[in-house]
Amino acid sequence: MDFFKVNGYIVKAPTEITISPEVLDKVERTVDGTMVVDIIARKRKVDVSWEYLSKEDMTTIVNQIGKDKFLELSFHDNSTGELVTMIARAEGMTYQPYYNWVKSKIMWKAVSISFSER
């Protein structure tokens, strides 16, 4: 079963995935000081992180994120048990290079990315 895809490319399942709602709103005050809130949209924010990621998976993610402003993100939603797909924008990618001496190869440690729904 696929747990995580970026633009249709399967990537190792994240160590952690957090899905949080975002409410896009416009807040103003009337002349008498009453607050008026207009809800514009309800979107999702998906934060993912991996303890360790292979060079191949990291290359796939970086290439797909850099392709366009938006990408197609598919992830396993624990609340529904289904694979959810959304159009999103990647933000705030952080990572650390790591050399695995046992396997003699470069890996990536503490990789994290936030995806905001379009």
All heavy atoms as an XYZ file, in Angstrom:
958
protein
N       0.840     -1.190      0.000
C       0.000      0.000      0.000
C       0.878      1.244      0.000
O       1.856      1.328      0.714
C      -0.912     -0.005      1.225
C      -1.754      1.227      1.361
S      -2.712      1.197      2.864
C      -4.205      1.859      2.255
N       0.527      2.217     -0.819
C       1.258      3.475     -0.882
C       0.789      4.381      0.254
O      -0.400      4.547      0.474
C       1.005      4.167     -2.218
C       1.422      3.302     -3.394
O       2.324      2.472     -3.219
O       0.841      3.460     -4.477
N       1.753      4.989      0.950
C       1.416      5.871      2.055
C       1.703      7.330      1.754
O       1.116      8.216      2.344
C       2.172      5.462      3.323
C       1.580      4.273      4.005
C       2.030      3.000      3.705
C       0.561      4.409      4.927
C       1.474      1.901      4.323
C      -0.003      3.312      5.553
C       0.458      2.052      5.243
N       2.636      7.587      0.808
C       3.022      8.967      0.540
C       3.529      9.089     -0.890
O       4.408      8.340     -1.313
C       4.114      9.401      1.523
C       4.357     10.876      1.538
C       3.490     11.730      2.193
C       5.459     11.419      0.900
C       3.706     13.098      2.204
C       5.684     12.778      0.910
C       4.806     13.617      1.569
N       2.952     10.032     -1.649
C       3.362     10.281     -3.031
C       3.475     11.779     -3.277
O       2.694     12.562     -2.732
C       2.325      9.749     -4.022
C       2.179      8.264     -4.079
C       1.159      7.938     -5.155
C       0.773      6.500     -5.179
N      -0.252      6.249     -6.211
N       4.454     12.142     -4.098
C       4.615     13.521     -4.530
C       4.578     13.506     -6.049
O       5.447     12.891     -6.678
C       5.941     14.122     -4.019
C       6.114     15.538     -4.509
C       6.014     14.070     -2.499
N       3.571     14.142     -6.635
C       3.370     14.137     -8.091
C       3.353     12.726     -8.668
O       3.875     12.470     -9.747
C       4.431     14.988     -8.802
C       4.150     16.458     -8.709
O       3.025     16.878     -8.467
N       5.173     17.260     -8.890
N       2.780     11.788     -7.932
C       2.667     10.412     -8.398
C       3.874      9.543     -8.103
O       3.830      8.327     -8.300
N       4.976     10.124     -7.616
C       6.167      9.358     -7.270
C       6.063      8.868     -5.831
O       5.852      9.664     -4.913
C       7.439     10.211     -7.422
C       7.779     10.530     -8.848
C       7.298     11.687     -9.449
C       8.580      9.676     -9.593
C       7.606     11.995    -10.766
C       8.899      9.976    -10.910
C       8.410     11.134    -11.491
O       8.716     11.424    -12.790
N       6.229      7.576     -5.637
C       6.153      7.000     -4.293
C       7.432      7.329     -3.529
O       8.535      7.146     -4.033
C       5.961      5.474     -4.362
C       4.649      5.139     -5.073
C       5.996      4.863     -2.968
C       4.483      3.674     -5.407
N       7.257      7.829     -2.308
C       8.367      8.158     -1.423
C       8.150      7.379     -0.136
O       7.013      7.091      0.248
C       8.406      9.678     -1.133
C       9.535     10.038     -0.201
C       8.534     10.467     -2.427
N       9.229      7.051      0.527
C       9.151      6.340      1.806
C       8.134      7.014      2.728
O       8.057      8.241      2.795
C      10.542      6.351      2.463
C      10.590      5.758      3.839
C      11.987      5.917      4.415
C      11.987      5.594      5.887
N      13.299      5.831      6.488
N       7.356      6.206      3.431
C       6.342      6.745      4.348
C       7.007      7.617      5.417
O       8.038      7.234      5.974
C       5.579      5.609      5.013
N       6.447      8.781      5.691
C       7.035      9.673      6.705
C       7.008      9.040      8.096
O       6.120      8.260      8.422
C       6.129     10.905      6.674
C       5.398     10.839      5.392
C       5.284      9.396      5.052
N       7.994      9.420      8.907
C       8.039      8.990     10.304
C       6.883      9.627     11.064
O       6.248      8.986     11.895
C       9.378      9.413     10.950
O      10.453      8.955     10.126
C       9.532      8.817     12.337
N       6.624     10.894     10.764
C       5.510     11.616     11.383
C       4.757     12.397     10.319
O       5.360     12.945      9.401
C       6.012     12.604     12.435
C       6.547     11.962     13.686
C       6.923     12.996     14.732
O       6.210     14.013     14.857
O       7.928     12.786     15.411
N       3.450     12.442     10.485
C       2.614     13.257      9.602
C       1.543     13.918     10.466
O       0.885     13.259     11.264
C       1.998     12.423      8.458
C       1.227     13.302      7.487
C       1.144     11.307      8.982
C       0.899     12.622      6.175
N       1.429     15.228     10.335
C       0.448     15.988     11.106
C      -0.434     16.756     10.133
O       0.075     17.510      9.305
C       1.147     16.980     12.058
O       2.072     16.278     12.877
C       0.143     17.702     12.917
N      -1.728     16.550     10.242
C      -2.685     17.245      9.393
C      -3.452     18.225     10.264
O      -4.045     17.824     11.269
C      -3.650     16.248      8.721
C      -2.851     15.215      7.943
C      -4.641     16.969      7.828
C      -3.617     13.978      7.590
N      -3.408     19.488      9.895
C      -4.109     20.488     10.697
C      -4.951     21.383      9.792
O      -4.554     21.696      8.675
C      -3.121     21.325     11.506
O      -2.148     21.897     10.676
N      -6.119     21.777     10.286
C      -6.984     22.663      9.490
C      -6.480     24.100      9.534
O      -5.934     24.546     10.534
C      -8.339     22.536     10.178
C      -8.011     22.178     11.584
C      -6.735     21.382     11.537
N      -6.652     24.791      8.432
C      -6.349     26.217      8.358
C      -7.616     26.934      7.918
O      -8.263     26.515      6.966
C      -5.273     26.501      7.316
C      -3.867     26.278      7.771
C      -2.868     26.763      6.719
O      -2.955     26.311      5.568
O      -2.024     27.589      7.066
N      -7.967     27.979      8.613
C      -9.128     28.779      8.241
C      -8.601     30.098      7.695
O      -7.907     30.839      8.388
C     -10.061     29.025      9.446
C     -11.200     29.933      9.050
C     -10.572     27.719      9.993
N      -8.923     30.353      6.430
C      -8.542     31.617      5.814
C      -9.715     32.573      6.000
O     -10.829     32.286      5.564
C      -8.245     31.425      4.332
C      -7.175     30.376      4.015
C      -7.050     30.201      2.521
C      -5.851     30.748      4.633
N      -9.433     33.684      6.691
C     -10.520     34.601      6.984
C     -10.086     36.051      6.826
O      -8.911     36.352      6.710
C     -11.065     34.374      8.398
C      -9.989     34.508      9.471
O      -8.912     35.057      9.197
O     -10.232     34.061     10.603
N     -11.086     36.916      6.802
C     -10.864     38.357      6.741
C     -11.559     38.948      7.960
O     -12.762     38.764      8.144
C     -11.447     38.935      5.454
C     -11.239     40.420      5.310
C     -11.823     40.928      4.009
C     -11.631     42.427      3.929
N     -12.284     42.981      2.743
N     -10.786     39.621      8.788
C     -11.323     40.175     10.030
C     -11.284     41.694      9.958
O     -10.263     42.285      9.622
C     -10.495     39.689     11.246
C     -11.040     40.272     12.533
C     -10.460     38.171     11.301
N     -12.411     42.316     10.280
C     -12.517     43.780     10.323
C     -13.376     44.176     11.519
O     -14.058     43.345     12.105
C     -13.158     44.317      9.035
C     -12.325     44.121      7.795
C     -12.998     44.687      6.555
O     -14.197     45.032      6.615
O     -12.319     44.773      5.524
N     -13.329     45.437     11.831
C     -14.190     45.968     12.890
C     -15.100     47.039     12.297
O     -14.691     47.813     11.434
C     -13.360     46.549     14.020
C     -12.569     45.471     14.742
C     -12.409     45.824     16.196
N     -11.698     44.758     16.888
C     -12.277     43.936     17.736
N     -13.558     44.043     18.009
N     -11.583     43.001     18.345
N     -16.331     47.051     12.781
C     -17.275     48.070     12.329
C     -16.996     49.378     13.062
O     -16.144     49.431     13.954
C     -18.726     47.626     12.594
O     -18.900     47.434     13.995
C     -19.044     46.353     11.840
N     -17.733     50.413     12.726
C     -17.549     51.726     13.350
C     -17.747     51.663     14.863
O     -17.055     52.337     15.617
C     -18.518     52.752     12.709
C     -18.432     54.094     13.402
C     -18.223     52.903     11.229
N     -18.689     50.815     15.327
C     -18.929     50.732     16.778
C     -17.983     49.747     17.474
O     -18.110     49.489     18.660
C     -20.388     50.376     17.068
C     -20.752     48.961     16.657
O     -19.917     48.262     16.036
O     -21.884     48.536     16.955
N     -17.009     49.169     16.738
C     -16.009     48.293     17.355
C     -16.337     46.810     17.302
O     -15.565     45.987     17.789
N     -17.469     46.449     16.739
C     -17.853     45.035     16.637
C     -16.972     44.329     15.603
O     -16.764     44.845     14.507
C     -19.329     44.900     16.215
O     -20.136     45.625     17.154
C     -19.767     43.450     16.173
N     -16.461     43.175     15.990
C     -15.625     42.405     15.072
C     -16.500     41.637     14.088
O     -17.466     40.985     14.472
C     -14.735     41.411     15.835
C     -13.807     40.631     14.918
S     -12.811     39.411     15.786
C     -11.669     40.462     16.651
N     -16.122     41.705     12.807
C     -16.818     40.993     11.742
C     -15.796     40.066     11.084
O     -14.729     40.518     10.679
C     -17.400     41.969     10.694
C     -18.083     41.211      9.573
C     -18.348     42.954     11.354
N     -16.135     38.790     10.989
C     -15.224     37.802     10.410
C     -15.899     37.153      9.212
O     -17.009     36.630      9.319
C     -14.849     36.709     11.449
C     -13.921     35.692     10.825
C     -14.242     37.322     12.689
N     -15.230     37.203      8.073
C     -15.688     36.510      6.873
C     -14.768     35.310      6.651
O     -13.557     35.487      6.483
C     -15.625     37.426      5.650
C     -16.650     38.543      5.698
O     -17.759     38.290      6.218
O     -16.342     39.654      5.241
N     -15.324     34.102      6.665
C     -14.553     32.896      6.387
C     -14.435     32.782      4.869
O     -15.443     32.673      4.166
C     -15.235     31.634      6.960
C     -15.500     31.824      8.439
C     -14.431     30.399      6.627
C     -14.512     31.309      9.396
N     -13.225     32.813      4.366
C     -12.982     32.746      2.930
C     -12.870     31.290      2.481
O     -13.443     30.896      1.479
C     -11.711     33.531      2.558
C     -11.914     35.008      2.919
C     -11.364     33.353      1.082
C     -10.666     35.828      2.922
N     -12.119     30.484      3.243
C     -11.933     29.073      2.870
C     -11.402     28.283      4.052
O     -10.853     28.850      5.000
C     -10.963     28.969      1.700
N     -11.585     26.989      3.979
C     -11.005     26.060      4.952
C     -10.051     25.158      4.183
O     -10.452     24.517      3.222
C     -12.081     25.233      5.633
C     -13.035     26.072      6.457
C     -14.103     25.209      7.132
N     -15.173     26.014      7.666
C     -15.131     26.674      8.823
N     -14.056     26.625      9.555
N     -16.164     27.381      9.232
N      -8.806     25.147      4.586
C      -7.758     24.392      3.901
C      -7.046     23.481      4.905
O      -7.254     23.589      6.115
C      -6.733     25.342      3.258
C      -7.319     26.310      2.264
C      -7.779     25.596      1.025
C      -8.323     26.581     -0.008
N      -8.638     25.961     -1.258
N      -6.203     22.599      4.377
C      -5.420     21.709      5.231
C      -3.938     22.045      5.121
O      -3.466     22.454      4.064
C      -5.596     20.247      4.804
C      -6.964     19.702      5.076
C      -7.090     18.335      4.482
N      -7.195     18.516      3.020
C      -7.550     17.576      2.177
N      -7.817     16.380      2.599
N      -7.624     17.816      0.884
N      -3.244     21.851      6.214
C      -1.794     21.968      6.233
C      -1.266     20.606      6.660
O      -1.725     20.036      7.656
C      -1.334     23.055      7.196
C       0.156     23.260      7.166
C       0.575     24.426      8.022
C       2.072     24.614      7.906
N       2.544     25.720      8.714
N      -0.322     20.083      5.893
C       0.237     18.759      6.166
C       1.728     18.929      6.455
O       2.484     19.387      5.590
C       0.024     17.799      4.976
C       0.622     16.438      5.266
C      -1.457     17.687      4.646
N       2.124     18.600      7.669
C       3.538     18.637      8.064
C       4.044     17.206      8.100
O       3.446     16.357      8.786
C       3.710     19.278      9.442
C       3.267     20.725      9.457
O       3.660     21.465      8.541
O       2.534     21.118     10.383
N       5.124     16.943      7.365
C       5.696     15.597      7.331
C       7.161     15.652      7.734
O       7.835     16.660      7.514
C       5.560     14.940      5.938
C       4.120     14.671      5.595
C       6.202     15.772      4.867
N       7.628     14.565      8.324
C       9.047     14.484      8.671
C       9.511     13.035      8.605
O       8.726     12.105      8.789
C       9.306     15.072     10.057
O       8.645     14.323     11.038
N      10.770     12.897      8.291
C      11.414     11.596      8.244
C      12.633     11.640      9.146
O      13.376     12.623      9.141
C      11.902     11.276      6.834
C      10.839     11.094      5.812
C      10.275      9.920      5.424
C      10.215     12.092      5.016
N       9.340     10.132      4.447
C       9.286     11.467      4.174
C      10.350     13.483      4.926
C       8.508     12.157      3.260
C       9.574     14.179      4.023
C       8.665     13.515      3.206
N      12.851     10.582      9.904
C      14.054     10.494     10.730
C      15.268     10.366      9.813
O      16.255     11.071      9.971
C      13.957      9.300     11.675
C      14.983      9.313     12.766
C      14.716      8.243     13.790
O      13.558      7.868     14.015
O      15.704      7.777     14.372
N      15.174      9.445      8.853
C      16.224      9.265      7.841
C      15.570      9.070      6.483
O      14.538      8.419      6.376
C      17.093      8.038      8.144
C      17.915      8.197      9.394
C      17.483      7.681     10.607
C      19.128      8.880      9.357
C      18.232      7.832     11.759
C      19.882      9.047     10.510
C      19.435      8.517     11.703
O      20.174      8.674     12.838
N      16.206      9.626      5.455
C      15.694      9.504      4.100
C      16.850      9.167      3.163
O      17.931      9.754      3.277
C      15.043     10.827      3.686
C      13.983     10.830      2.615
C      12.842      9.867      2.935
C      13.425     12.215      2.424
N      16.617      8.238      2.258
C      17.668      7.841      1.322
C      17.944      8.961      0.319
O      17.123      9.859      0.115
C      17.264      6.576      0.566
O      16.213      6.867     -0.329
N      19.091      8.868     -0.314
C      19.470      9.853     -1.331
C      18.461      9.850     -2.476
O      18.092     10.903     -2.996
C      20.868      9.521     -1.855
C      21.385     10.480     -2.891
C      22.767     10.068     -3.358
C      23.247     10.976     -4.469
N      24.552     10.548     -5.002
N      17.971      8.673     -2.852
C      17.014      8.552     -3.949
C      15.689      9.231     -3.616
O      15.128      9.965     -4.433
C      16.775      7.069     -4.295
C      17.995      6.331     -4.826
C      19.020      5.946     -3.750
O      18.656      5.861     -2.555
O      20.196      5.754     -4.111
N      15.162      8.975     -2.414
C      13.910      9.609     -2.003
C      14.069     11.125     -1.878
O      13.180     11.889     -2.265
C      13.402      9.019     -0.688
C      12.729      7.676     -0.865
O      12.263      7.383     -1.991
O      12.658      6.909      0.114
N      15.203     11.545     -1.351
C      15.457     12.982     -1.199
C      15.526     13.650     -2.565
O      14.945     14.730     -2.765
C      16.756     13.201     -0.425
C      17.051     14.637     -0.138
S      15.857     15.325      1.002
C      16.764     16.681      1.648
N      16.182     13.012     -3.521
C      16.278     13.549     -4.875
C      14.896     13.668     -5.500
O      14.572     14.691     -6.129
C      17.185     12.655     -5.747
O      18.484     12.602     -5.147
C      17.302     13.194     -7.155
N      14.066     12.649     -5.322
C      12.695     12.677     -5.854
C      11.917     13.850     -5.278
O      11.280     14.607     -6.017
C      11.966     11.356     -5.540
O      12.660     10.285     -6.156
C      10.531     11.387     -6.026
N      11.969     14.020     -3.974
C      11.229     15.105     -3.321
C      11.715     16.467     -3.803
O      10.923     17.322     -4.187
C      11.339     14.997     -1.787
C      10.548     13.788     -1.294
C      10.839     16.270     -1.110
C      10.756     13.461      0.157
N      13.024     16.678     -3.793
C      13.586     17.976     -4.195
C      13.241     18.287     -5.646
O      12.854     19.414     -5.969
C      15.111     18.011     -3.955
C      15.743     19.235     -4.597
C      15.408     17.988     -2.465
N      13.353     17.290     -6.530
C      13.022     17.518     -7.944
C      11.554     17.861     -8.139
O      11.220     18.734     -8.931
C      13.378     16.285     -8.787
C      14.859     16.138     -8.976
O      15.630     17.081     -8.790
N      15.297     14.949     -9.327
N      10.670     17.196     -7.430
C       9.236     17.443     -7.592
C       8.812     18.768     -6.977
O       7.945     19.457     -7.508
C       8.420     16.282     -7.018
C       8.623     14.981     -7.759
C       8.440     15.125     -9.253
O       7.452     15.657     -9.737
N       9.421     14.655    -10.018
N       9.419     19.141     -5.868
C       9.102     20.419     -5.227
C       9.560     21.579     -6.113
O       8.881     22.588     -6.225
C       9.757     20.512     -3.828
C       9.009     19.613     -2.855
C       9.779     21.943     -3.324
C       9.665     19.519     -1.504
N      10.703     21.414     -6.761
C      11.265     22.482     -7.574
C      10.661     22.605     -8.961
O      10.961     23.547     -9.690
N       9.811     21.663     -9.354
C       9.233     21.657    -10.704
C       8.276     22.807    -10.963
O       8.281     23.397    -12.026
C       8.479     20.341    -10.918
C       9.120     19.443    -11.884
C       8.245     18.245    -12.106
C       8.896     17.361    -13.137
N       8.190     16.128    -13.329
N       7.412     23.092    -10.015
C       6.353     24.081    -10.220
C       5.981     24.689     -8.878
O       6.458     24.259     -7.835
C       5.135     23.389    -10.849
C       4.211     24.364    -11.570
O       4.466     25.577    -11.517
O       3.234     23.902    -12.166
N       5.108     25.676     -8.899
C       4.647     26.296     -7.647
C       3.824     25.330     -6.816
O       3.879     25.346     -5.598
C       3.810     27.533     -7.957
C       4.565     28.657     -8.585
C       3.611     29.797     -8.868
C       3.880     30.282    -10.276
N       2.914     31.238    -10.748
N       3.019     24.504     -7.501
C       2.148     23.564     -6.805
C       2.461     22.140     -7.244
O       2.987     21.919     -8.332
C       0.677     23.882     -7.101
C       0.253     25.229     -6.592
C       0.162     26.312     -7.446
C      -0.037     25.415     -5.255
C      -0.231     27.559     -6.983
C      -0.421     26.660     -4.774
C      -0.520     27.727     -5.639
N       2.118     21.204     -6.394
C       2.327     19.796     -6.698
C       1.146     18.986     -6.209
O       0.327     19.472     -5.433
C       3.631     19.287     -6.073
C       3.843     19.514     -4.565
C       3.221     18.415     -3.748
C       5.313     19.594     -4.277
N       1.073     17.746     -6.670
C       0.014     16.844     -6.218
C       0.576     15.998     -5.084
O       1.556     15.284     -5.266
C      -0.450     15.960     -7.368
C      -1.601     15.063     -6.978
C      -2.078     14.215     -8.143
O      -2.921     14.695     -8.919
O      -1.574     13.085     -8.260
N      -0.032     16.096     -3.930
C       0.419     15.379     -2.745
C      -0.622     14.333     -2.371
O      -1.801     14.650     -2.259
C       0.601     16.363     -1.582
C       1.091     15.777     -0.271
C       2.543     15.349     -0.399
C       0.941     16.786      0.852
N      -0.185     13.094     -2.199
C      -1.074     12.019     -1.749
C      -0.489     11.453     -0.460
O       0.703     11.152     -0.392
C      -1.168     10.914     -2.799
O      -1.666     11.419     -4.006
N      -1.335     11.326      0.554
C      -0.869     10.836      1.846
C      -1.960     10.011      2.508
O      -3.146     10.166      2.228
C      -0.462     12.002      2.757
C      -1.555     13.009      2.984
C      -2.397     12.896      4.069
C      -1.754     14.052      2.096
C      -3.416     13.814      4.277
C      -2.757     14.981      2.294
C      -3.592     14.857      3.389
N      -1.549      9.134      3.400
C      -2.480      8.279      4.130
C      -3.067      9.075      5.286
O      -2.340      9.577      6.141
C      -1.739      7.036      4.651
C      -2.638      6.059      5.301
N      -2.806      6.001      6.657
C      -3.424      5.096      4.781
C      -3.661      5.033      6.952
N      -4.042      4.473      5.828
N      -4.374      9.202      5.302
C      -5.073      9.911      6.371
C      -5.570      8.885      7.383
O      -6.427      8.067      7.062
C      -6.231     10.709      5.789
C      -6.911     11.600      6.806
O      -6.530     11.562      7.992
O      -7.830     12.330      6.418
N      -5.021      8.928      8.586
C      -5.397      7.947      9.617
C      -6.859      8.051     10.032
O      -7.456      7.061     10.439
C      -4.501      8.087     10.853
C      -3.124      7.513     10.613
O      -2.938      6.653      9.760
N      -2.155      8.014     11.347
N      -7.441      9.231      9.931
C      -8.834      9.382     10.364
C      -9.803      8.648      9.432
O     -10.829      8.156      9.877
C      -9.203     10.858     10.476
O      -9.121     11.482      9.220
N      -9.475      8.578      8.144
C     -10.356      7.896      7.196
C      -9.796      6.543      6.753
O     -10.532      5.714      6.245
C     -10.574      8.757      5.934
O      -9.317      8.937      5.271
C     -11.196     10.093      6.275
N      -8.486      6.355      6.898
C      -7.857      5.117      6.448
C      -7.640      5.080      4.951
O      -7.271      4.061      4.385
N      -7.867      6.193      4.288
C      -7.767      6.283      2.833
C      -6.569      7.128      2.425
O      -6.036      7.911      3.205
C      -9.038      6.927      2.266
C     -10.307      6.158      2.542
C     -10.388      4.847      1.787
O      -9.932      4.802      0.632
O     -10.900      3.881      2.359
N      -6.192      6.993      1.161
C      -5.167      7.838      0.575
C      -5.847      9.116      0.087
O      -6.766      9.075     -0.723
C      -4.485      7.115     -0.586
C      -3.159      7.686     -1.067
C      -2.103      7.579      0.045
C      -2.670      6.950     -2.295
N      -5.433     10.258      0.617
C      -6.017     11.549      0.294
C      -5.081     12.270     -0.673
O      -3.867     12.271     -0.473
C      -6.196     12.401      1.569
C      -6.720     13.776      1.241
C      -7.092     11.698      2.558
N      -5.640     12.874     -1.703
C      -4.839     13.625     -2.671
C      -5.278     15.079     -2.662
O      -6.474     15.366     -2.617
C      -5.005     13.034     -4.089
O      -4.583     11.666     -4.062
C      -4.169     13.783     -5.098
N      -4.290     15.981     -2.677
C      -4.594     17.408     -2.732
C      -3.508     18.136     -3.520
O      -2.395     17.647     -3.642
C      -4.727     17.995     -1.332
C      -3.463     18.084     -0.538
S      -3.784     18.785      1.102
C      -2.143     19.282      1.574
N      -3.854     19.288     -4.037
C      -2.885     20.164     -4.693
C      -2.331     21.071     -3.595
O      -3.090     21.674     -2.834
C      -3.537     21.008     -5.811
C      -4.225     20.100     -6.838
C      -2.516     21.919     -6.470
C      -3.313     19.135     -7.552
N      -1.003     21.131     -3.502
C      -0.394     21.850     -2.384
C       0.874     22.575     -2.811
O       1.422     22.336     -3.886
C      -0.069     20.871     -1.266
N       1.327     23.424     -1.920
C       2.585     24.150     -2.084
C       3.506     23.730     -0.952
O       3.099     23.709      0.210
C       2.317     25.651     -2.023
C       3.562     26.465     -2.149
C       3.224     27.946     -2.211
N       4.482     28.675     -2.242
C       4.743     29.713     -1.489
N       3.824     30.174     -0.666
N       5.895     30.325     -1.563
N       4.744     23.390     -1.296
C       5.729     22.989     -0.283
C       6.394     24.229      0.298
O       6.717     25.170     -0.423
C       6.776     22.077     -0.903
N       6.594     24.209      1.621
C       7.206     25.342      2.309
C       8.143     24.846      3.402
O       7.892     23.817      4.014
C       6.130     26.212      2.956
C       5.084     26.725      2.005
C       3.926     27.398      2.712
O       3.527     26.929      3.797
O       3.428     28.385      2.166
N       9.178     25.581      3.650
C      10.032     25.368      4.811
C      10.699     24.008      4.912
O      10.657     23.390      5.965
N      11.327     23.547      3.853
C      12.011     22.253      3.904
C      13.319     22.395      4.675
O      14.113     23.294      4.418
C      12.301     21.758      2.488
C      12.963     20.417      2.459
S      13.137     19.864      0.755
C      13.717     18.225      1.006
N      13.519     21.502      5.648
C      14.761     21.474      6.415
C      15.316     20.057      6.416
O      14.553     19.082      6.362
C      14.564     21.936      7.872
O      13.639     21.069      8.512
C      14.063     23.373      7.933
N      16.645     19.936      6.484
C      17.294     18.623      6.480
C      18.748     18.757      6.907
O      19.302     19.848      6.909
C      17.212     17.972      5.094
C      17.730     18.849      3.983
C      19.074     18.853      3.644
C      16.879     19.702      3.298
C      19.554     19.668      2.634
C      17.343     20.513      2.286
C      18.694     20.492      1.954
O      19.162     21.299      0.965
N      19.338     17.614      7.255
C      20.753     17.559      7.607
C      21.400     16.424      6.822
O      20.858     15.320      6.791
C      20.940     17.264      9.093
C      20.368     18.282     10.019
C      20.441     17.817     11.475
O      20.966     16.762     11.775
N      19.903     18.611     12.365
N      22.560     16.668      6.204
C      23.248     15.564      5.549
C      23.796     14.594      6.592
O      24.141     14.998      7.706
C      24.376     16.244      4.777
C      24.535     17.586      5.385
C      23.250     17.932      6.059
N      23.838     13.324      6.238
C      24.292     12.290      7.171
C      25.001     11.203      6.367
O      24.492     10.762      5.337
C      23.085     11.712      7.910
C      23.390     10.524      8.786
C      24.005     10.692     10.015
C      23.046      9.244      8.374
C      24.276      9.594     10.821
C      23.318      8.150      9.185
C      23.925      8.335     10.398
O      24.207      7.249     11.183
N      26.166     10.792      6.815
C      26.887      9.716      6.138
C      26.740      8.441      6.952
O      27.116      8.394      8.114
C      28.367     10.069      5.946
C      29.072      9.081      5.067
C      28.919      9.132      3.685
C      29.857      8.071      5.601
C      29.543      8.218      2.854
C      30.484      7.142      4.783
C      30.325      7.225      3.408
O      30.932      6.310      2.597
N      26.186      7.419      6.331
C      26.014      6.121      6.975
C      27.274      5.301      6.726
O      27.500      4.803      5.621
C      24.783      5.411      6.400
C      24.469      4.131      7.129
O      25.346      3.457      7.646
N      23.188      3.799      7.167
N      28.104      5.164      7.757
C      29.389      4.476      7.620
C      29.200      2.983      7.405
O      30.004      2.345      6.725
C      30.261      4.738      8.842
C      30.685      6.168      8.921
C      30.101      7.155      9.659
C      31.732      6.790      8.175
N      30.726      8.359      9.435
C      31.749      8.156      8.533
C      32.677      6.336      7.258
C      32.661      9.057      8.010
C      33.586      7.235      6.738
C      33.572      8.581      7.106
N      28.160      2.403      7.949
C      27.915      0.968      7.802
C      27.584      0.625      6.353
O      28.106     -0.337      5.786
C      26.772      0.512      8.739
C      26.431     -0.947      8.514
C      27.154      0.759     10.191
N      26.717      1.433      5.742
C      26.307      1.189      4.350
C      27.154      1.961      3.344
O      26.966      1.828      2.145
C      24.838      1.559      4.170
C      23.907      0.684      4.983
C      22.475      1.062      4.755
C      21.553      0.181      5.586
N      20.150      0.516      5.389
N      28.060      2.788      3.826
C      28.938      3.613      2.984
C      28.158      4.438      1.959
O      28.454      4.426      0.763
C      29.976      2.741      2.262
O      30.789      2.095      3.192
N      27.145      5.149      2.460
C      26.399      6.007      1.549
C      25.847      7.227      2.274
O      25.662      7.218      3.490
C      25.279      5.247      0.849
C      24.182      4.748      1.737
C      23.148      4.019      0.885
C      21.946      3.647      1.703
N      20.905      3.042      0.899
N      25.564      8.261      1.485
C      24.997      9.496      2.024
C      23.502      9.305      2.224
O      22.814      8.741      1.380
C      25.250     10.668      1.071
C      26.742     10.969      1.008
C      24.465     11.904      1.504
C      27.110     12.040      0.013
N      23.010      9.781      3.358
C      21.581      9.782      3.654
C      21.239     11.178      4.154
O      22.112     12.014      4.298
C      21.245      8.728      4.716
C      21.508      7.313      4.256
S      20.999      6.110      5.474
C      19.235      6.164      5.286
N      19.977     11.392      4.413
C      19.523     12.677      4.925
C      18.792     12.448      6.228
O      17.999     11.533      6.354
C      18.641     13.370      3.891
C      19.417     13.595      2.639
C      19.455     12.776      1.547
C      20.339     14.631      2.381
N      20.333     13.265      0.614
C      20.890     14.414      1.106
C      20.763     15.745      3.102
C      21.829     15.255      0.535
C      21.694     16.592      2.530
C      22.213     16.346      1.258
N      19.090     13.277      7.203
C      18.567     13.113      8.556
C      17.666     14.300      8.899
O      17.902     15.415      8.439
C      19.758     13.051      9.516
C      19.414     12.881     10.954
C      20.698     12.810     11.770
C      20.378     12.673     13.234
N      21.595     12.628     14.047
N      16.644     14.047      9.707
C      15.743     15.088     10.216
C      15.156     15.930      9.073
O      15.184     17.157      9.099
C      16.448     15.975     11.239
N      14.602     15.265      8.076
C      13.993     15.952      6.942
C      12.558     16.320      7.317
O      11.805     15.492      7.815
C      13.983     15.045      5.687
C      13.317     15.755      4.518
C      15.385     14.597      5.330
N      12.182     17.564      7.090
C      10.800     17.979      7.360
C      10.353     19.001      6.309
O      11.145     19.804      5.832
C      10.640     18.549      8.764
O      11.346     19.751      8.873
N       9.073     18.895      5.957
C       8.471     19.785      4.963
C       7.029     20.067      5.382
O       6.360     19.191      5.915
C       8.414     19.151      3.557
C       9.746     18.524      3.160
C       7.987     20.160      2.506
C       9.664     17.682      1.911
N       6.572     21.266      5.102
C       5.166     21.623      5.304
C       4.523     21.798      3.934
O       5.121     22.385      3.035
C       5.048     22.931      6.082
O       5.497     22.757      7.396
N       3.309     21.283      3.809
C       2.548     21.433      2.577
C       1.241     22.150      2.913
O       0.516     21.727      3.819
C       2.214     20.068      1.970
C       3.430     19.305      1.500
C       4.031     18.370      2.314
C       3.967     19.519      0.232
C       5.140     17.653      1.889
C       5.071     18.811     -0.206
C       5.664     17.876      0.624
N       0.952     23.222      2.191
C      -0.294     23.963      2.389
C      -1.187     23.748      1.182
O      -0.754     23.912      0.037
C      -0.021     25.452      2.547
O       0.708     25.685      3.730
N      -2.448     23.401      1.443
C      -3.399     23.155      0.374
C      -3.647     24.426     -0.433
O      -3.721     25.513      0.136
C      -4.708     22.646      0.972
C      -5.705     22.175     -0.056
C      -6.927     21.515      0.575
O      -7.149     21.662      1.794
O      -7.650     20.846     -0.181
N      -3.784     24.247     -1.725
C      -3.992     25.383     -2.632
C      -5.313     26.080     -2.372
O      -6.312     25.567     -2.080
C      -3.949     24.884     -4.072
C      -4.074     25.985     -5.071
C      -3.899     25.456     -6.459
N      -3.838     26.588     -7.366
C      -3.697     26.480     -8.654
N      -3.576     25.316     -9.197
N      -3.655     27.539     -9.413
